[in-house]
Amino acid sequence: MTDTTTAKHSTTASKGTNTVADGVVEKVAGIAAREVYGVHDLGGGAARAIGAIRNAINAQDRGQGVKVEVGERQVAADITVVAEYPVELQKLADEIRASVSRAITTVVGMEVAEVNVTVSDVHIPSDDEGDDAESRVQ
């Protein structure tokens, strides 16, 4: 994977090249994936742990859990997500795929070859409540 990709677009008004960094495409895809209802977080376990540290110092990585391969005219994306329980996982993956494809096409201006979605975990809201629960015994 390269750090930047040159997408060649020309109009009748001007000639030249537009360069979009791969990190920008990852960020666009990450934002689009997070907007889908049922997405709790992006990335696998290690990426989420590092993301928690980044959030603590107010330096969020919007491209976390996203890998892209950018060609001259097409983009392929791999998205790793943690789903909220009890969303329908197949429907969630389809909605993420549609949202990411739409965002890359609209914002970046490139064709999307494929978007692969991996659900790495399911977040259960009751897991968050365990820390504050009172002990049942005294």
Salt bridges, closest charged atoms under 4 A:
ASP61 OD2 - ARG54 NH1 3.27
GLU84 OE2 - HIS40 ND1 2.67
GLU84 OE1 - HIS123 ND1 3.16
ASP94 OD1 - ARG97 NH1 3.03
ASP121 OD2 - ARG48 NH2 3.64
ASP128 OD2 - HIS123 NE2 2.91
